[in-house]
Amino acid sequence: MPAGCAFDARAAPPATPPDRCIVRAMFDTGPILWLQSFSSDGLTLVLRAVTATGYTSVYVPLIVAITLAIDFRRGFLLTQAMIWTATITGFVKNLACLPRPTDVDPAVRMLAGSAADGPYGLPSGHVSGALVLWTLIAMLFPRRPLVVLAGAMAVLMPLSRLYLGRHFPADVLAGLGIGAAVLLVVRALVLAPRAPVGLLRAGRVPLGTDPASLWSLAYAVLVPLALLAAAPLTSPQNAGRLLGLTTGFLLLAAGGLPEEGGSLSRRIARALIGMLLYAAADKGFAAAATAAGLDPESHAAVAFAGAALATFVMLLGGASASLALRLYPSRAR
């Protein structure tokens, strides 16, 4: 049971007073059973495909491709938003320790699931992540098909998590709330006309002793370390990704970020280089840690270091290698 849990709620449904009908309905399995009454092989296949897009094995390559092949700054912002969404969702999940529907009602069928889902339900990470990922993509690259896709995923992901028996209604509503909150913060800080963070403005991001540089360095180093210190309520891997991503970006930005553009083949090559470097660093570090008798699953600092290294190598190494191979037009000045 994670630190912060007063009890393990998986053994029984969340207790609610009889007069709290709305709250009790949010943890009712009735809507799930109703959805599952329409189950068929075809519908299950479709909603399993929807829910599969919420796993890191699917959306991490997508984000890497956006960052290295399409737009470096927008990809960086998207990755930051996804890391914070996962961090906040995981923190609330580990603090609440609330069960999944199959833990409390044997009539609910688990039509899909993965060990990556974890034991606790509220809030839904699939729902919060899908809302942020697809909505922010539509905001950063405003095209009608992307707007339609974002709207569809905002509906289909919660529906899939209910239908597949993985979440209560309260879980998906909480996920939607966290996702919406992250999007509002991103818009206020970065995307609004007078946003205080000029991430998407062209030009270098010099590092020095000025207040802006010091704030950037503090965010890059101290915030991830604070998140690591909060483990196991927070994910050491996400804290490490934040460190590797932000430090890599600042080092690149100080010398001028790569200019976007190039042929389709060069864009694909840049994305593949980043993914290969990430996989090599991740697997290499894991092998070295295992050889040293350090299991990332039981050592938060090891998991933190591995995630930081892999993300740093992907971003800085991928961009630097692509620049050296002339896969980018040039560095922005």
C-alpha positions as a Markdown table, in Angstrom:
| # | Residue | x | y | z |
|---|---|---|---|---|
| 1 | Met | 0.0 | 0.0 | 0.0 |
| 2 | Pro | 1.6 | 3.3 | -1.1 |
| 3 | Ala | 2.6 | 5.9 | 1.5 |
| 4 | Gly | -0.3 | 8.3 | 2.2 |
| 5 | Cys | -3.0 | 5.6 | 2.0 |
| 6 | Ala | -5.0 | 5.4 | 5.2 |
| 7 | Phe | -6.3 | 2.0 | 4.1 |
| 8 | Asp | -6.5 | -0.3 | 1.1 |
| 9 | Ala | -9.8 | 0.5 | -0.4 |
| 10 | Arg | -9.6 | -2.3 | -3.0 |
| 11 | Ala | -11.1 | -4.7 | -0.7 |
| 12 | Ala | -14.5 | -2.9 | -0.5 |
| 13 | Pro | -16.5 | -0.3 | -2.4 |
| 14 | Pro | -15.9 | 3.3 | -1.3 |
| 15 | Ala | -18.2 | 4.1 | 1.7 |
| 16 | Thr | -20.7 | 6.9 | 1.1 |
| 17 | Pro | -23.6 | 8.0 | 3.3 |
| 18 | Pro | -27.0 | 6.9 | 2.1 |
| 19 | Asp | -28.2 | 10.5 | 1.4 |
| 20 | Arg | -25.2 | 11.2 | -0.8 |
| 21 | Cys | -26.9 | 9.8 | -3.8 |
| 22 | Ile | -24.9 | 11.7 | -6.4 |
| 23 | Val | -21.5 | 10.7 | -4.9 |
| 24 | Arg | -22.7 | 7.1 | -4.5 |
| 25 | Ala | -23.8 | 7.0 | -8.1 |
| 26 | Met | -20.3 | 8.0 | -9.2 |
| 27 | Phe | -19.0 | 4.8 | -7.7 |
| 28 | Asp | -21.9 | 2.6 | -8.9 |
| 29 | Thr | -21.2 | -0.3 | -11.3 |
| 30 | Gly | -24.6 | 0.0 | -12.9 |
| 31 | Pro | -23.5 | 2.3 | -15.8 |
| 32 | Ile | -20.6 | -0.1 | -16.5 |
| 33 | Leu | -22.9 | -3.2 | -16.5 |
| 34 | Trp | -25.3 | -1.4 | -18.8 |
| 35 | Leu | -22.5 | -0.6 | -21.2 |
| 36 | Gln | -21.2 | -4.1 | -21.1 |
| 37 | Ser | -24.7 | -5.4 | -21.9 |
| 38 | Phe | -24.1 | -4.2 | -25.4 |
| 39 | Ser | -20.7 | -6.0 | -25.7 |
| 40 | Ser | -19.7 | -7.7 | -28.9 |
| 41 | Asp | -16.4 | -8.8 | -30.3 |
| 42 | Gly | -16.4 | -5.9 | -32.8 |
| 43 | Leu | -17.2 | -3.2 | -30.2 |
| 44 | Thr | -14.7 | -4.7 | -27.7 |
| 45 | Leu | -12.0 | -4.7 | -30.4 |
| 46 | Val | -12.7 | -1.0 | -31.3 |
| 47 | Leu | -12.7 | 0.2 | -27.7 |
| 48 | Arg | -9.6 | -1.8 | -26.9 |
| 49 | Ala | -7.9 | 0.0 | -29.8 |
| 50 | Val | -9.0 | 3.3 | -28.3 |
| 51 | Thr | -7.7 | 2.5 | -24.8 |
| 52 | Ala | -4.4 | 1.2 | -26.3 |
| 53 | Thr | -3.6 | 4.7 | -27.4 |
| 54 | Gly | -3.4 | 5.7 | -23.7 |
| 55 | Tyr | -0.3 | 3.6 | -23.0 |
| 56 | Thr | 3.2 | 5.0 | -23.2 |
| 57 | Ser | 4.2 | 2.5 | -25.9 |
| 58 | Val | 1.9 | 4.3 | -28.2 |
| 59 | Tyr | 2.0 | 8.0 | -27.3 |
| 60 | Val | 5.7 | 8.3 | -26.5 |
| 61 | Pro | 6.8 | 7.5 | -30.0 |
| 62 | Leu | 4.1 | 9.9 | -31.3 |
| 63 | Ile | 5.5 | 12.7 | -29.1 |
| 64 | Val | 9.1 | 12.0 | -30.1 |
| 65 | Ala | 8.1 | 12.2 | -33.7 |
| 66 | Ile | 6.3 | 15.5 | -33.2 |
| 67 | Thr | 9.3 | 16.9 | -31.4 |
| 68 | Leu | 12.1 | 15.8 | -33.7 |
| 69 | Ala | 10.3 | 15.6 | -37.0 |
| 70 | Ile | 7.6 | 18.4 | -37.0 |
| 71 | Asp | 8.2 | 21.2 | -34.4 |
| 72 | Phe | 10.8 | 21.1 | -31.6 |
| 73 | Arg | 9.3 | 23.8 | -29.4 |
| 74 | Arg | 5.7 | 22.5 | -29.7 |
| 75 | Gly | 6.8 | 19.0 | -29.1 |
| 76 | Phe | 8.7 | 20.0 | -26.0 |
| 77 | Leu | 5.6 | 21.8 | -24.7 |
| 78 | Leu | 3.4 | 18.7 | -25.4 |
| 79 | Thr | 5.9 | 16.4 | -23.6 |
| 80 | Gln | 6.0 | 18.8 | -20.6 |
| 81 | Ala | 2.2 | 18.8 | -20.4 |
| 82 | Met | 2.0 | 15.0 | -20.6 |
| 83 | Ile | 4.6 | 14.5 | -17.9 |
| 84 | Trp | 2.7 | 16.9 | -15.6 |
| 85 | Thr | -0.6 | 15.2 | -16.4 |
| 86 | Ala | 0.8 | 11.8 | -15.5 |
| 87 | Thr | 2.5 | 13.1 | -12.4 |
| 88 | Ile | -0.7 | 14.8 | -11.0 |
| 89 | Thr | -2.9 | 11.8 | -12.0 |
| 90 | Gly | -0.5 | 9.4 | -10.3 |
| 91 | Phe | -0.2 | 11.5 | -7.2 |
| 92 | Val | -4.0 | 11.7 | -6.7 |
| 93 | Lys | -4.3 | 8.0 | -7.5 |
| 94 | Asn | -1.8 | 6.9 | -5.0 |
| 95 | Leu | -3.2 | 9.3 | -2.4 |
| 96 | Ala | -6.8 | 8.2 | -2.8 |
| 97 | Cys | -6.1 | 4.4 | -3.2 |
| 98 | Leu | -9.6 | 3.8 | -4.5 |
| 99 | Pro | -10.5 | 0.4 | -6.1 |
| 100 | Arg | -11.3 | -0.5 | -9.6 |
| 101 | Pro | -14.8 | -1.8 | -10.5 |
| 102 | Thr | -13.7 | -5.5 | -10.8 |
| 103 | Asp | -12.4 | -5.3 | -7.2 |
| 104 | Val | -15.8 | -4.6 | -5.8 |
| 105 | Asp | -18.4 | -6.2 | -8.1 |
| 106 | Pro | -17.8 | -9.7 | -9.6 |
| 107 | Ala | -20.5 | -9.0 | -12.2 |
| 108 | Val | -18.2 | -6.5 | -13.9 |
| 109 | Arg | -16.1 | -8.1 | -16.6 |
| 110 | Met | -12.5 | -6.9 | -17.2 |
| 111 | Leu | -12.6 | -6.8 | -21.0 |
| 112 | Ala | -9.1 | -5.4 | -21.3 |
| 113 | Gly | -6.3 | -4.6 | -18.9 |
| 114 | Ser | -2.6 | -4.3 | -18.3 |
| 115 | Ala | -0.2 | -4.4 | -15.4 |
| 116 | Ala | 0.6 | -0.9 | -16.4 |
| 117 | Asp | -2.8 | 0.2 | -15.2 |
| 118 | Gly | -1.8 | -0.3 | -11.6 |
| 119 | Pro | -4.1 | -1.4 | -8.7 |
| 120 | Tyr | -6.0 | 1.9 | -8.1 |
| 121 | Gly | -8.6 | 3.6 | -10.2 |
| 122 | Leu | -9.4 | 7.2 | -9.4 |
| 123 | Pro | -8.5 | 9.2 | -11.4 |
| 124 | Ser | -8.2 | 7.6 | -14.8 |
| 125 | Gly | -4.8 | 8.3 | -16.3 |
| 126 | His | -6.0 | 7.2 | -19.8 |
| 127 | Val | -8.7 | 9.8 | -19.7 |
| 128 | Ser | -6.5 | 12.7 | -18.4 |
| 129 | Gly | -3.7 | 11.8 | -20.8 |
| 130 | Ala | -6.0 | 11.5 | -23.8 |
| 131 | Leu | -7.7 | 14.8 | -23.1 |
| 132 | Val | -4.4 | 16.7 | -22.8 |
| 133 | Leu | -2.6 | 14.9 | -25.7 |
| 134 | Trp | -5.2 | 15.2 | -28.4 |
| 135 | Thr | -6.6 | 18.6 | -27.3 |
| 136 | Leu | -3.2 | 20.2 | -27.1 |
| 137 | Ile | -2.1 | 18.8 | -30.4 |
| 138 | Ala | -5.2 | 20.4 | -31.9 |
| 139 | Met | -4.4 | 23.7 | -30.2 |
| 140 | Leu | -0.8 | 23.6 | -31.3 |
| 141 | Phe | -1.5 | 22.5 | -34.9 |
| 142 | Pro | -5.0 | 23.9 | -35.5 |
| 143 | Arg | -6.4 | 21.7 | -38.3 |
| 144 | Arg | -10.0 | 20.6 | -38.6 |
| 145 | Pro | -9.2 | 16.8 | -38.7 |
| 146 | Leu | -7.2 | 17.2 | -35.5 |
| 147 | Val | -10.0 | 19.2 | -33.8 |
| 148 | Val | -12.4 | 16.4 | -34.7 |
| 149 | Leu | -10.0 | 13.8 | -33.5 |
| 150 | Ala | -9.5 | 15.6 | -30.2 |
| 151 | Gly | -13.3 | 15.8 | -29.6 |
| 152 | Ala | -13.8 | 12.2 | -30.5 |
| 153 | Met | -11.0 | 11.0 | -28.1 |
| 154 | Ala | -12.5 | 13.2 | -25.3 |
| 155 | Val | -15.6 | 11.0 | -25.6 |
| 156 | Leu | -14.3 | 7.7 | -26.7 |
| 157 | Met | -11.5 | 7.3 | -24.1 |
| 158 | Pro | -13.9 | 7.7 | -21.1 |
| 159 | Leu | -16.4 | 5.4 | -22.8 |
| 160 | Ser | -13.8 | 2.8 | -23.4 |
| 161 | Arg | -12.5 | 2.8 | -19.8 |
| 162 | Leu | -16.1 | 2.3 | -18.5 |
| 163 | Tyr | -17.0 | -0.3 | -21.1 |
| 164 | Leu | -13.8 | -2.3 | -20.5 |
| 165 | Gly | -14.5 | -2.5 | -16.8 |
| 166 | Arg | -11.4 | -0.5 | -15.7 |
| 167 | His | -13.0 | 2.6 | -14.1 |
| 168 | Phe | -16.0 | 3.9 | -12.2 |
| 169 | Pro | -17.8 | 7.1 | -13.6 |
| 170 | Ala | -16.0 | 9.1 | -10.8 |
| 171 | Asp | -12.7 | 8.0 | -12.1 |
| 172 | Val | -13.2 | 9.2 | -15.7 |
| 173 | Leu | -14.7 | 12.5 | -14.4 |
| 174 | Ala | -11.7 | 13.1 | -12.2 |
| 175 | Gly | -9.4 | 12.3 | -15.2 |
| 176 | Leu | -11.3 | 14.8 | -17.3 |
| 177 | Gly | -11.0 | 17.4 | -14.5 |
| 178 | Ile | -7.2 | 17.0 | -14.2 |
| 179 | Gly | -6.8 | 17.1 | -18.0 |
| 180 | Ala | -8.8 | 20.2 | -18.3 |
| 181 | Ala | -6.9 | 21.9 | -15.5 |
| 182 | Val | -3.5 | 21.1 | -17.2 |
| 183 | Leu | -4.8 | 22.5 | -20.5 |
| 184 | Leu | -6.0 | 25.7 | -18.7 |
| 185 | Val | -2.6 | 26.2 | -17.1 |
| 186 | Val | -0.7 | 25.6 | -20.4 |
| 187 | Arg | -2.9 | 28.1 | -22.1 |
| 188 | Ala | -2.4 | 30.7 | -19.4 |
| 189 | Leu | 1.3 | 30.3 | -19.2 |
| 190 | Val | 2.3 | 29.6 | -22.8 |
| 191 | Leu | -0.5 | 29.9 | -25.4 |
| 192 | Ala | -2.4 | 33.0 | -24.4 |
| 193 | Pro | -1.7 | 36.3 | -26.3 |
| 194 | Arg | 0.2 | 37.8 | -23.4 |
| 195 | Ala | 1.5 | 34.6 | -21.9 |
| 196 | Pro | 4.4 | 35.0 | -19.5 |
| 197 | Val | 6.4 | 32.1 | -20.8 |
| 198 | Gly | 7.7 | 32.8 | -24.3 |
| 199 | Leu | 8.4 | 29.1 | -25.2 |
| 200 | Leu | 7.0 | 29.3 | -28.7 |
| 201 | Arg | 8.8 | 32.6 | -29.6 |
| 202 | Ala | 11.6 | 32.3 | -32.0 |
| 203 | Gly | 15.2 | 32.9 | -31.0 |
| 204 | Arg | 17.8 | 31.5 | -28.6 |
| 205 | Val | 17.1 | 30.9 | -24.9 |
| 206 | Pro | 20.4 | 32.1 | -23.4 |
| 207 | Leu | 21.5 | 30.7 | -20.0 |
| 208 | Gly | 23.2 | 33.1 | -17.6 |
| 209 | Thr | 22.8 | 34.6 | -14.2 |
| 210 | Asp | 19.7 | 36.7 | -15.0 |
| 211 | Pro | 16.5 | 35.9 | -13.1 |
| 212 | Ala | 14.9 | 34.2 | -16.1 |
| 213 | Ser | 17.8 | 31.8 | -16.6 |
| 214 | Leu | 18.0 | 31.1 | -12.8 |
| 215 | Trp | 14.3 | 30.3 | -12.8 |
| 216 | Ser | 14.7 | 28.0 | -15.8 |
| 217 | Leu | 17.6 | 26.1 | -14.1 |
| 218 | Ala | 15.7 | 25.9 | -10.9 |
| 219 | Tyr | 12.7 | 24.4 | -12.7 |
| 220 | Ala | 14.9 | 22.0 | -14.6 |
| 221 | Val | 16.7 | 20.6 | -11.6 |
| 222 | Leu | 15.0 | 21.4 | -8.3 |
| 223 | Val | 11.4 | 20.5 | -9.3 |
| 224 | Pro | 12.3 | 17.0 | -10.5 |
| 225 | Leu | 14.3 | 16.4 | -7.3 |
| 226 | Ala | 11.3 | 17.6 | -5.3 |
| 227 | Leu | 9.1 | 15.1 | -7.2 |
| 228 | Leu | 11.6 | 12.4 | -6.6 |
| 229 | Ala | 11.5 | 13.1 | -2.8 |
| 230 | Ala | 7.7 | 12.7 | -2.9 |
| 231 | Ala | 7.9 | 9.1 | -4.1 |
| 232 | Pro | 6.1 | 6.8 | -3.9 |
| 233 | Leu | 3.2 | 9.2 | -4.2 |
| 234 | Thr | 4.8 | 10.5 | -7.3 |
| 235 | Ser | 6.5 | 8.5 | -10.1 |
| 236 | Pro | 10.4 | 8.6 | -10.0 |
| 237 | Gln | 10.3 | 7.9 | -13.8 |
| 238 | Asn | 8.2 | 10.9 | -14.5 |
| 239 | Ala | 10.4 | 13.1 | -12.3 |
| 240 | Gly | 13.5 | 11.8 | -14.2 |
| 241 | Arg | 11.8 | 12.5 | -17.6 |
| 242 | Leu | 11.2 | 16.0 | -16.5 |
| 243 | Leu | 14.8 | 16.5 | -15.5 |
| 244 | Gly | 16.2 | 15.0 | -18.7 |
| 245 | Leu | 13.7 | 16.8 | -21.0 |
| 246 | Thr | 14.1 | 20.2 | -19.5 |
| 247 | Thr | 17.9 | 20.2 | -19.2 |
| 248 | Gly | 18.3 | 18.8 | -22.7 |
| 249 | Phe | 16.1 | 21.5 | -24.1 |
| 250 | Leu | 17.9 | 24.3 | -22.2 |
| 251 | Leu | 21.3 | 23.2 | -23.4 |
| 252 | Leu | 20.0 | 23.0 | -27.0 |
| 253 | Ala | 18.2 | 26.3 | -26.8 |
| 254 | Ala | 21.3 | 28.1 | -25.5 |
| 255 | Gly | 23.0 | 27.3 | -28.8 |
| 256 | Gly | 20.0 | 27.8 | -31.0 |
| 257 | Leu | 17.3 | 25.2 | -31.5 |
| 258 | Pro | 17.2 | 23.3 | -34.8 |
| 259 | Glu | 15.2 | 25.0 | -37.5 |
| 260 | Glu | 12.1 | 23.0 | -38.6 |
| 261 | Gly | 11.7 | 21.8 | -42.1 |
| 262 | Gly | 13.3 | 19.3 | -44.5 |
| 263 | Ser | 12.0 | 16.6 | -46.7 |
| 264 | Leu | 9.7 | 13.9 | -45.4 |
| 265 | Ser | 12.6 | 11.3 | -45.5 |
| 266 | Arg | 14.7 | 13.6 | -43.3 |
| 267 | Arg | 11.9 | 14.2 | -40.9 |
| 268 | Ile | 11.4 | 10.4 | -40.5 |
| 269 | Ala | 15.1 | 9.9 | -40.1 |
| 270 | Arg | 15.3 | 12.5 | -37.3 |
| 271 | Ala | 12.4 | 10.8 | -35.4 |
| 272 | Leu | 13.9 | 7.3 | -35.8 |
| 273 | Ile | 17.3 | 8.5 | -34.5 |
| 274 | Gly | 15.6 | 9.9 | -31.4 |
| 275 | Met | 13.6 | 6.8 | -30.8 |
| 276 | Leu | 16.6 | 4.5 | -31.3 |
| 277 | Leu | 18.8 | 6.6 | -28.9 |
| 278 | Tyr | 16.0 | 6.5 | -26.3 |
| 279 | Ala | 15.7 | 2.8 | -26.5 |
| 280 | Ala | 19.5 | 2.2 | -26.4 |
| 281 | Ala | 19.9 | 4.5 | -23.4 |
| 282 | Asp | 16.9 | 3.0 | -21.6 |
| 283 | Lys | 17.9 | -0.7 | -22.2 |
| 284 | Gly | 21.6 | 0.0 | -21.6 |
| 285 | Phe | 21.0 | 1.7 | -18.3 |
| 286 | Ala | 18.6 | -1.0 | -17.2 |
| 287 | Ala | 21.2 | -3.7 | -18.0 |
| 288 | Ala | 23.9 | -1.8 | -16.2 |
| 289 | Ala | 21.7 | -1.3 | -13.1 |
| 290 | Thr | 20.7 | -5.0 | -13.1 |
| 291 | Ala | 24.4 | -6.0 | -13.4 |
| 292 | Ala | 25.1 | -3.8 | -10.4 |
| 293 | Gly | 22.3 | -5.5 | -8.4 |
| 294 | Leu | 20.1 | -2.4 | -8.5 |
| 295 | Asp | 16.5 | -3.0 | -9.4 |
| 296 | Pro | 14.7 | 0.2 | -10.7 |
| 297 | Glu | 11.4 | -1.2 | -9.3 |
| 298 | Ser | 12.7 | -1.1 | -5.8 |
| 299 | His | 15.1 | 1.8 | -6.0 |
| 300 | Ala | 13.4 | 5.1 | -6.8 |
| 301 | Ala | 16.7 | 6.9 | -7.4 |
| 302 | Val | 17.7 | 4.3 | -10.0 |
| 303 | Ala | 14.4 | 4.6 | -11.8 |
| 304 | Phe | 14.8 | 8.4 | -11.7 |
| 305 | Ala | 18.3 | 8.3 | -13.2 |
| 306 | Gly | 17.4 | 5.8 | -15.9 |
| 307 | Ala | 14.4 | 7.9 | -17.1 |
| 308 | Ala | 16.4 | 11.1 | -17.0 |
| 309 | Leu | 19.3 | 9.6 | -19.0 |
| 310 | Ala | 17.0 | 8.1 | -21.7 |
| 311 | Thr | 15.0 | 11.3 | -22.1 |
| 312 | Phe | 18.1 | 13.5 | -22.1 |
| 313 | Val | 19.9 | 11.3 | -24.7 |
| 314 | Met | 16.7 | 11.2 | -26.9 |
| 315 | Leu | 16.3 | 15.0 | -27.0 |
| 316 | Leu | 19.9 | 16.3 | -26.9 |
| 317 | Gly | 21.4 | 13.4 | -28.7 |
| 318 | Gly | 18.7 | 13.0 | -31.3 |
| 319 | Ala | 18.8 | 16.7 | -32.2 |
| 320 | Ser | 22.6 | 16.9 | -32.1 |
| 321 | Ala | 23.0 | 13.8 | -34.3 |
| 322 | Ser | 20.5 | 15.1 | -36.8 |
| 323 | Leu | 22.3 | 18.4 | -37.0 |
| 324 | Ala | 25.6 | 16.6 | -37.5 |
| 325 | Leu | 24.0 | 14.5 | -40.3 |
| 326 | Arg | 22.4 | 17.7 | -41.8 |
| 327 | Leu | 18.9 | 16.3 | -41.4 |
| 328 | Tyr | 17.9 | 19.8 | -40.1 |
| 329 | Pro | 18.2 | 22.8 | -42.3 |
| 330 | Ser | 20.3 | 24.6 | -39.7 |
| 331 | Arg | 20.2 | 26.0 | -36.2 |
| 332 | Ala | 17.8 | 28.9 | -35.5 |
| 333 | Arg | 19.6 | 32.2 | -34.8 |
